[in-house]
């Protein structure tokens, strides 16, 4: 258990939910762990502001 195991990691499938996608990063040599990328999809709509009419 000295941490000198093989530098391979099982491929994790892409995780998908309604607004979030998670993908596994590639293995970098010398790194202790494998990271994940998270991609958020926008769920808010941006509307251009218009000034209200004066009475």
N, C-alpha and C positions, 0 to 999 in steps of 0.2 A: 504494500500500500504506500509506496514511495512517490506515486504520481508519475512514473515513467512508462505509462501504458501507451498503447498505440495512438497515433494522432488522427484517428478517424472517429467520426461521430455519426450515429444513425441519422438519416434524413428525416426531418420532422415535416409533416404535411403543412401546407399553408392554412392558417387559421382565418376564418372569415366570420364576421358578424354583420349586423346591419350597417354600421358606419366605420368599422375597424377591420383592417387586414394585417395579419402578423406573418412575417416571413423570417426564416432562419438565415443568419449571416454565414458567410464562408469562414472556414477555419483559418486563423492567422497563426503562423508559426511563432511559438513562444508565448502565446496567450494562454491564460489559465482556463478561460471559459469561452463558450460560443454565445454570441449575442443574437438578438432578434431585432428586426426593424418593424416598427408599427406605423401604419399609414392611416390617417384619419380622413374620412370623406366629410365634406362640409354638409351640415344638416340645418344650417341657418341661411336664410336668404337675405341678401343685402339690397336695400332699396334706396335709391338716391333721394336725399332730403329735399323737399320743396317747402318754401315758406308759405304759411297759411295766408289766405286772403284777409286783408284788413277790412273791418266792418265799415 
